[in-house]
């Protein structure tokens, strides 16, 4: 606790000591066991809180879906479909655009250009808020769009109502992405964990009250998501603006943020495409499930599977965010060998974590569905899906770490090509083949996802294995 307190009081000094302890001479001679252990400690110092943040922020939608699941099969199907549509057309886009700050802020912090973190964050906020306006309009017409794509009318109307009540969350989510990246890239992650913990706790109470106490049902669950995101934003914004810890990286609002906003947009667009290509494929599985026989059952089970996958994926997101920060900081500071060591250590951690999660997923397969539904048919189907989820969780965790390193390097354009080929040349066609031609159903849709993940992991491993880290240091100057 004393070490944490010291880091928060003087992050610019303490974090430099924690992150940049490997000098140039050591890099030339190679790394010993002590260097590997020290790097692992740094990554766990970052990854632990970031995993907690990812899980608690993800828990907002999961908690709401769980509450709605006990209102009946139709509300669950509608909320599940609405949540999937919201992720496809809103959250994933904003998350992707916000991830550009991992490159910009991370490398600026490594280069000790501290004031640029605040400038980059302001550019991100302006851009993401502007993008949120047309996204909100899309959410307003959710039911119309879903019906036009052939979805069940009754489920689509439920989904449309759910998303309209969730519209205010878009703007809060935009701000939250920028605030998170601003703090994450300077290794100041404990305030994020505390604010997310408070928000997650309050969300349970708010969601219960709105759903059952005030009788709003699924509308209350959606409204609770909006309220909780805004609570998180207010907590983090207050910390950034008033805490002395951020005095060097947040110097107030400045017109400088408007001068080169195009530079942020140029990186934010491929960042968004990179993330969306991946996220949209998972959500498309739920949308395709609505076209299968017995759409209410298939949509409910595939949504539960997806929510389970996202919850586990949040662990990998934390690891990916940690390696993105480590790689970008080291490249910005001009230490290519340290960046490479960071990736090697994190890959080992990711493989161990993935194996543990896969085993746990198989072990809980018979009881997991009970958390989401009272229907025996749904519970049995979820149990059948869990072994497939275990395999996808393992592959997804590995690729998440490799993708995090790619963001730290600024490889978003390359990852766009990899994700396009993996998910839309291989993944979706395979899912359609298994589900609709070979008639494997919802399990066939998930098998297509596994095919895509295998291709993506293979490509990312090849790219990282061929990387010239000294050249990456030179390229990092582009963002500084």
Secondary structure, DSSP 8 states (H G I E B T S, - for coil): -HHHHHHHHSHHHHHHHHH----HHHHHH---HHHHHHHHHHHHHHHHHHHHHHHHHHHHHHHHHHHHHTT-HHHHHHHHHHHHHHIIIIIHHHHHHHTHHHHHHHHHHHTT-THHHHHHHHHHHHHHHHHHHHHHHHHHTHHHHHHHTT--HHHHHHHHHHHHHTTHHHHHHHHHHHHHHHHHTTT--HHHHHHHHHHHHHHHHHHHIIIIIS--THHHHHHHHHHHHHHHHHHHHHHHHH-GGGTTT-----THHHHTHHHHHHHHHHHHHHHHHHHHHHHHHHHHHTTSSSHHHHHHHHHHHHHHHHHHHHHHHHHHHHHHHHHHHHHHTT-HHHHHHHHHHHHHHHHHHHHHHHHHHHHTTTTGGGGT-S-HHHHHHHHHHHHHHHHHHHHHHHHHHHHHHHHHHT-HHHHHHHHHIIIIIIIHHHHHIIIIIS--THHHHHHHHHHHHHHHHHHHHHHHHT--HHHHHHHHGGG-
